Amino acid sequence: MKLSAGYLERYSCKTCGIDPRKYTDGCPECAERKSREDNFSKRFDRIKQAREAIIKSSGGKKGISGRLDCPVCQTDKIAFAIQKNGHIQAICETEGCVQWIE
């Protein structure tokens, strides 16, 4: 049996397959997934911004560590280390701002 697009729209979520008729606000699974994806994207953008500032301030040198003003929160400092292989470890003094290890 061939199903029409209208049938699929009416009876299952396009992303997770849950029957959306059970919910008045749409599929909660997809809303939660979208929220997690948006949160991840925002965190990654903050890390990218801080990483670019670290690379710029280090002048491309490797095997160094230091501190600089955080370009993300603009209130505290980021402590960082750039390993000889180019991997960066960094953490901002402001809780919840940025921190990562490559």
HUGI-V108896 format. One record per residue. OMEGA is omega in degrees with one decimal (none if undefined). Layout:
{{OMEGA} {OMEGA}}
This chain:
{{178.5} {-179.1} {178.5} {177.9} {178.5} {178.1} {-179.0} {179.1} {-177.1} {-167.9} {174.6} {177.0} {-178.5} {-176.5} {-172.3} {177.2} {179.6} {178.9} {-175.5} {178.7} {-180.0} {-173.5} {179.6} {-177.1} {-177.2} {-174.8} {-179.9} {178.7} {-178.1} {178.2} {178.7} {179.0} {179.0} {178.3} {177.9} {179.5} {178.0} {179.5} {178.2} {-179.1} {178.7} {178.9} {-179.5} {178.0} {177.6} {178.4} {179.4} {179.5} {-179.9} {-179.0} {178.8} {178.6} {179.2} {-180.0} {179.4} {-177.5} {-178.9} {-179.7} {179.4} {179.5} {177.8} {-179.8} {-178.5} {173.7} {-179.8} {178.6} {175.2} {177.8} {-178.0} {178.7} {-177.6} {-178.0} {178.8} {177.2} {-177.1} {-178.4} {171.3} {171.3} {-177.1} {172.4} {175.4} {-178.0} {180.0} {177.6} {177.0} {178.9} {-176.7} {169.1} {-178.0} {175.0} {176.0} {178.7} {178.5} {-179.0} {178.6} {-179.5} {177.4} {169.9} {178.4} {174.6} {177.1} {none}}
